[in-house]
Amino acid sequence: MPSLKRVESKCTYPIECGREIAHDRLAEIVKERSSSAPVKVAVVTDKEVNGLHHMRFISELESKGIQPTVIMIDGRQSSKNFDVVMNVFERLMDISFSQDDLLVGWGGGSILDVTAFVASTFLGGLSYCLVPTSLLGMLESAEADTAYLNYMSHKDCVSVSCKPIAVIMDVEFLTTLPEHFRKNGYAQIIQYGMLDQITLLNRLVNKSDMFITIDECYLAKSRIEAANARAFDFGRELKEAILEHFRFLRYSEGEALAFAMAAMNPSDALFRLYELLGFPRKLEGVSKDSLLRRISKNIAPYKDEVPVILASGNGTVKEQIMTAAEAMLFFSEKLDIICEDSLAGR
């Protein structure tokens, strides 16, 4: 019997989580919108997601009388750009898509960003639903009120406000999620645990039911935001320096966040969890000095009042204002923990 639960969220639109429910819920939404006139449905996705789940999602929609147009794009983080958006625009124009129709984003975070960006800009705005298939997409993109694109190798520097009519999270999509994508979600759960309740990490250790884990993560996120909305900047300086250096070519966003968490709040228990989940322990292919130069550039606008988020790992979070020199010394010491030994002293 399919299970379904509405997730507690700050959003005004429904975010629902369950098992084997994505096609049924989307079909219900289409039926409601088709009461006065037929509604076209276009599904934005990538080859990997479609290849893994076509029978579970697209074929099921077709069996319910819905004939979606599938728009295939590159789902990599590095390909989230205007060229991809323009390709989606062209496909929608080809099928005479209108404001009365329904756009669906079906995939990981990049697919969801592109879909939301298209829906927020094409024809002055389209109604759209999101069906995330990655753990990070379910944890973060489902609540996002902004869609981001990359531009000229700069990550997420173009944005637009957005609001779906619904988000449908089906945990069955996670059963075939490749390990490197799964780790992006694991890293986000680790951050929630460090900022709220470290016991949340036990769900990763015990490989607990994701249906329940996702719900607990949303509760943790709401507590963190209520206490200090800036708490999610914890480790941001280190994460961004790693991503900027490698441009997603060596380490994923989740791995970069995991490195940042390990540097900011190291412990034997955390490193054991990393080993269990397959996270790398040491940064390779970059010197400590290279990362420090990137951090120095990123904190320069703050001049001599650099805000740094600190977390104890038991829910205590505080913001400490440092001088630029203090901040650079602080991050230098943190990088010693994660930089490869042969490179750390360069």
C-alpha positions in Angstrom: 0.0 0.0 0.0 1.6 3.3 -1.0 2.4 5.6 1.9 2.1 9.4 1.7 2.9 12.2 4.1 2.9 16.0 3.8 6.2 17.3 5.0 6.3 20.1 7.6 7.7 23.0 5.7 7.8 26.8 5.7 6.5 26.7 2.1 2.9 27.6 1.2 2.8 24.9 -1.5 2.5 21.2 -0.6 5.6 19.1 -0.2 4.6 15.4 -0.1 6.8 12.4 0.6 6.0 8.8 0.1 6.7 5.5 -1.8 5.5 4.7 -5.3 3.3 7.8 -5.3 4.9 10.2 -7.9 2.9 9.1 -10.9 -0.4 8.9 -9.0 0.0 12.4 -7.4 1.1 14.0 -10.6 -1.9 12.4 -12.4 -4.2 13.8 -9.8 -2.8 17.3 -10.3 -3.1 17.1 -14.0 -6.7 15.8 -13.7 -7.6 18.8 -11.5 -6.1 21.3 -14.0 -7.8 19.6 -16.9 -11.3 20.0 -15.6 -12.1 22.8 -18.0 -9.7 22.2 -20.9 -6.9 19.6 -21.8 -3.5 20.3 -20.3 -0.2 19.6 -22.0 2.5 18.2 -19.7 6.2 18.6 -20.4 8.7 16.7 -18.3 12.3 18.1 -18.1 14.8 15.3 -17.1 18.1 13.7 -18.2 19.0 10.5 -19.9 20.1 8.8 -16.6 16.9 9.4 -14.7 14.7 8.6 -17.7 16.7 5.4 -18.3 16.4 4.2 -14.7 12.8 5.2 -14.1 10.9 5.5 -17.4 8.7 2.5 -16.6 8.1 3.7 -13.1 7.1 7.2 -14.0 6.6 8.1 -17.7 4.9 4.8 -18.6 2.7 5.0 -15.6 1.6 8.5 -16.6 0.8 7.3 -20.1 -1.2 4.4 -18.6 -3.4 7.1 -16.9 -4.1 8.9 -20.1 -1.4 11.5 -19.8 1.0 11.8 -22.8 3.9 13.9 -21.5 6.5 15.5 -23.8 9.9 14.4 -22.4 12.6 17.1 -22.7 16.0 15.6 -22.2 18.8 17.9 -21.0 22.3 17.5 -19.5 21.8 17.0 -15.8 25.3 17.8 -14.6 25.8 20.7 -12.2 28.3 22.2 -14.6 25.7 22.3 -17.4 23.1 24.3 -15.5 23.3 27.4 -17.9 21.5 29.6 -20.4 22.3 27.3 -23.3 20.3 24.5 -21.6 17.5 26.9 -20.7 17.2 28.1 -24.3 17.0 24.4 -25.5 14.0 23.9 -23.2 12.4 27.2 -24.4 12.7 25.9 -28.0 11.1 22.5 -27.2 8.2 24.2 -25.4 7.7 26.5 -28.4 7.7 23.5 -30.7 4.7 22.0 -28.9 2.9 25.3 -28.5 3.2 25.2 -24.7 1.0 27.8 -22.9 0.5 29.2 -19.5 -2.4 26.8 -19.0 -0.1 23.8 -19.3 2.1 22.1 -16.7 5.9 21.8 -16.6 7.5 19.1 -14.5 11.0 18.9 -13.3 12.0 15.2 -12.8 15.6 14.6 -11.6 18.3 15.9 -9.4 19.0 19.5 -8.2 20.3 20.8 -11.5 17.2 19.5 -13.4 15.0 21.1 -10.7 16.9 24.4 -11.0 16.6 24.5 -14.8 12.9 23.6 -14.7 12.2 26.3 -12.1 14.2 28.9 -14.0 12.3 28.1 -17.2 8.9 28.1 -15.5 9.6 31.4 -13.9 10.6 33.2 -17.1 8.9 31.5 -20.1 5.8 33.3 -21.3 5.8 35.4 -18.1 5.6 32.3 -15.9 4.3 28.7 -16.0 2.8 26.4 -13.5 5.2 23.7 -12.6 5.7 20.7 -10.3 9.0 19.3 -9.0 9.7 15.5 -8.7 13.2 15.2 -7.2 15.0 11.9 -7.6 18.1 12.6 -5.6 18.4 12.8 -1.8 19.9 16.3 -1.9 17.0 17.4 -4.2 14.5 16.1 -1.7 16.3 17.8 1.2 17.1 21.2 -0.3 15.6 21.9 -3.8 12.1 21.0 -2.6 12.0 24.2 -0.4 14.0 26.5 -2.7 12.4 29.8 -3.5 15.1 30.7 -5.9 16.3 29.0 -9.1 20.0 29.3 -9.9 22.1 29.1 -13.1 25.8 29.1 -13.6 27.5 31.7 -15.9 31.0 31.6 -17.4 32.1 29.0 -14.9 30.8 30.9 -12.0 28.4 28.8 -9.9 24.9 30.0 -9.2 25.5 33.6 -10.1 22.2 34.1 -12.0 19.0 33.6 -10.1 15.2 34.2 -10.3 12.5 33.8 -7.7 10.3 30.8 -8.2 7.4 28.9 -6.7 6.1 25.5 -7.8 2.5 24.4 -7.3 3.7 21.2 -5.6 6.7 19.0 -4.8 6.4 15.3 -4.9 9.1 13.3 -3.2 9.1 9.5 -4.0 11.8 7.7 -2.0 11.6 4.7 -4.4 13.7 6.8 -6.8 16.5 6.7 -4.3 16.9 2.9 -4.5 18.9 3.2 -7.8 20.6 6.6 -7.0 24.3 6.3 -7.9 26.6 6.4 -4.9 28.3 9.7 -5.8 24.9 11.5 -5.9 23.7 9.8 -2.7 26.7 11.3 -0.9 25.5 14.8 -1.7 22.4 14.1 0.4 24.4 12.4 3.1 26.6 15.5 3.5 23.6 17.7 3.9 22.2 15.4 6.6 25.6 15.6 8.4 25.3 19.4 8.4 21.8 19.3 9.8 23.1 17.0 12.5 26.0 19.3 13.5 23.7 22.3 13.6 20.8 20.7 15.4 21.0 17.3 16.9 24.0 15.0 16.4 21.8 12.0 17.0 20.4 12.6 13.5 23.7 11.0 12.2 22.7 7.7 13.7 20.1 7.4 10.9 23.0 7.3 8.5 25.0 4.8 10.6 22.0 2.5 10.8 20.9 3.1 7.2 17.5 3.9 8.4 14.3 4.3 6.3 14.7 7.5 4.2 11.0 8.1 4.3 11.3 8.8 8.0 14.8 10.4 7.8 13.7 13.0 5.3 10.9 14.0 7.6 13.3 14.3 10.5 15.6 16.4 8.4 12.8 18.9 7.6 12.0 19.2 11.3 15.7 19.8 12.0 16.0 22.4 9.3 13.0 24.3 10.6 14.5 24.4 14.1 17.9 25.6 12.7 16.3 28.3 10.6 14.1 29.5 13.6 17.2 29.7 15.8 19.6 31.3 13.4 19.0 31.5 9.6 22.7 32.1 9.0 23.7 28.8 10.6 23.7 27.1 7.2 26.8 29.2 6.3 28.7 26.8 8.6 31.7 25.6 6.6 30.7 27.7 3.6 34.1 29.3 3.2 35.9 26.0 2.9 33.3 24.4 0.7 33.3 27.2 -1.8 37.1 27.3 -2.0 37.1 23.6 -2.8 34.4 23.8 -5.4 35.9 26.9 -7.1 39.3 25.2 -7.4 38.0 21.9 -8.9 35.0 23.3 -10.7 33.1 20.0 -9.9 35.6 18.0 -11.9 37.1 16.1 -8.9 34.9 16.5 -5.9 31.1 16.7 -5.8 29.2 19.4 -3.9 28.5 16.9 -1.2 32.1 15.8 -0.9 33.2 19.5 -0.6 30.6 20.1 2.1 31.8 16.9 3.9 35.4 18.2 3.8 34.3 21.5 5.3 32.4 19.7 8.1 35.4 17.6 8.9 37.7 20.6 9.0 35.3 22.7 11.1 34.4 20.1 13.7 36.6 17.0 13.5 36.1 13.9 15.6 36.9 10.2 15.4 33.2 9.4 15.3 32.7 11.6 12.2 35.7 10.1 10.4 34.3 6.6 11.1 31.0 7.7 9.6 32.8 9.1 6.6 34.5 5.7 6.1 31.2 4.0 6.3 29.6 6.3 3.7 32.6 6.4 1.4 33.7 10.0 1.8 37.3 10.8 1.1 39.3 11.7 4.2 42.0 14.0 2.7 41.9 16.5 -0.1 44.1 15.6 -3.0 45.3 17.6 -6.0 45.3 21.1 -4.4 47.7 22.8 -2.0 46.6 24.5 1.2 48.0 27.8 -0.1 45.8 27.6 -3.2 42.7 27.2 -1.1 43.7 30.0 1.3 44.1 32.4 -1.6 40.6 31.6 -2.7 39.3 32.1 0.8 41.1 35.4 1.2 39.5 36.7 -2.0 36.0 35.5 -0.9 36.2 37.2 2.5 37.8 40.4 1.2 34.5 42.3 0.9 34.0 41.9 4.7 37.2 43.9 5.3 38.1 43.5 9.0 34.8 42.2 10.2 34.5 38.6 8.8 31.5 36.7 10.1 32.4 33.0 10.8 29.7 30.5 11.8 30.9 28.0 14.5 29.0 24.9 15.7 29.7 22.6 18.6 28.0 19.6 17.1 25.3 19.5 19.8 23.0 22.2 18.5 25.0 25.2 19.8 25.6 27.6 16.9 27.2 31.1 17.1 28.5 33.7 14.8 32.0 35.1 15.6 33.3 38.3 14.0 37.0 38.0 13.2 39.5 40.3 11.6 40.8 39.3 8.2 44.1 38.1 9.8 42.3 36.1 12.5 40.0 34.5 9.9 42.9 33.5 7.6 44.7 32.0 10.6 41.6 30.2 11.6 41.0 28.7 8.2 44.6 27.8 7.8 44.4 25.7 10.9 41.2 24.1 9.6 42.7 23.2 6.3 45.6 21.4 8.0 43.0 18.8 9.1 41.8 17.9 5.5 44.7 18.8 3.2 46.8 15.9 2.0 49.9 15.7 4.3 52.4 16.1 1.4 50.7 19.3 0.3 49.6 20.9 3.6 52.9 22.6 4.2 53.3 24.2 0.8 
